[in-house]
């Protein structure tokens, strides 16, 4: 059986274009994050506790935040944003 990996690229936009930060991937229900090599050079900490700046792939815990680091979960709709009005 093949295992498919879904991936999304993460970036920051401070008004002068999108700066690549890294990529999130999910495999077998587990979410992983890896920084973009150029972003590591900036020394900008987006989440020092959960996502320390290093080249390795980081496996994110399932709890809390549905398997995402809080810096990414905070950018998603909250409970009100997930209500289906239909």
C-alpha positions in Angstrom: 0.0 0.0 0.0 1.3 3.4 -0.9 1.6 6.2 1.7 0.9 9.6 0.3 2.5 12.7 1.8 0.6 16.0 1.6 2.7 19.2 1.9 2.0 22.9 2.3 4.6 25.6 2.1 4.7 28.2 4.8 5.8 31.8 4.4 5.8 35.3 6.0 4.7 38.5 4.3 5.8 41.7 5.9 4.5 43.8 3.0 7.5 43.3 0.6 6.6 39.8 -0.7 6.5 36.4 0.7 9.5 35.0 2.5 9.6 31.2 2.6 9.7 29.9 6.1 9.5 26.1 5.6 7.1 23.4 4.9 4.5 21.3 6.7 3.8 17.8 5.7 1.4 15.1 6.9 2.0 11.4 6.7 -0.1 8.7 8.4 -1.8 11.4 10.5 1.4 12.9 11.9 2.4 16.5 11.0 6.0 17.4 10.3 7.7 20.7 9.8 11.1 21.6 8.2 12.5 25.1 7.9 13.6 26.6 4.6 17.4 26.7 4.4 17.4 30.5 3.6 15.0 31.2 6.5 17.4 29.6 9.0 20.0 32.3 8.0 17.6 35.0 9.3 17.7 33.7 12.9 14.1 34.7 13.3 12.4 32.5 15.9 8.7 31.9 15.0 8.2 29.5 17.8 11.3 28.9 19.9 9.9 26.2 22.2 8.1 24.0 19.6 10.1 24.9 16.5 13.7 25.6 17.4 15.8 26.8 14.4 17.6 23.8 12.9 17.7 21.8 9.7 16.1 18.6 10.9 12.5 17.6 10.3 10.4 18.2 13.4 7.6 15.8 14.3 4.8 17.8 15.9 2.8 16.3 18.8 -0.9 15.6 18.2 -1.9 17.5 21.3 -2.6 20.3 21.8 -3.6 22.2 18.6 -4.7 19.2 16.5 -1.2 18.2 15.6 0.0 21.7 14.6 2.5 24.0 16.3 0.5 26.9 17.9 2.1 29.4 15.5 0.3 27.7 12.6 -2.9 26.7 14.5 -3.4 30.4 15.5 -3.6 31.3 11.8 -6.6 28.9 11.2 -10.2 29.7 11.8 -11.3 29.2 15.4 -14.5 27.4 16.5 -16.7 30.2 15.1 -14.9 30.1 11.8 -15.6 26.4 11.5 -19.3 26.6 11.9 -21.2 25.5 8.8 -24.2 27.8 8.4 -26.0 25.5 5.9 
